[in-house]
Amino acid sequence: MADIEQYYMKPPGSCFWVAVLDGNVVGIVAARAHEEDNTVELLRMSVDSHFRGKGIAKALGRKVLEFAMLHNYSAVVLGTTAVKVAAHKLYESLGFRHMGASDHYVLPGMTLSLAERLFFQVRYHRYRLQLREE
């Protein structure tokens, strides 16, 4: 997130959207293309906790889906470590299919020390929404 323009705006097939309500940023989402498999990855979806439950995340997710369809990508994929059931229900309500989970995900900066392995396990979920067959 240090350089949104360089990472999400300049590369082909990538974009970044900001949801604004009454002059305040209330949500964000990004998309990044993976040309090797003709997919777009939904990234960085976040809505301010004071504005959740108002349809903002769903609107942001739909924006990424529109972007993917407009640019003829075959699918939208995402990975998440979200533990809240509401996040998973949101993805499924947008049409994403749960493709599996891993309990061996390592967050950036983790050292895999004994303490981290014992007390800090992260489950990583993968989702895919197929837009068209290749």
Phi, psi and omega in degrees: 000357182294328181223081183301316182298313182294320187273325187244346184251326184277320182295139178301140179079015180236152179200165181219130180239148179235129175267126182240133178227122182052040177081003181246140174288122182243350180192161178216158171202152179228160175225142177220127182284148171238093186299329184299330178235013176056042177242164172241135178261127174278126184227157168059025179292125180206139176232134178308135185301333179286347184241011179288153180084010182249009178087005183291314180297320179296318178296320178295317178299318178297327178298319177294319178297317177300316179301315181296317180292318180300326182261013174061037174279151184277336183201161171243133181238158173205154174232143183213149172252013182303135178259345181284130179300325182301323179295316181293322177295323177299310181301316181293325178292336176278351178108000180289147176250132178292125185256356179140172181218155178228136176266005185248030181282139180244119178288149176304135180093349179286144181257352184060034175295167179303317180298316179296318180294327181279322191244351187226084177254136182243129176264126182252122181254141177246137178231154178214138173238110181281123180265323179199157179279147178268000000 
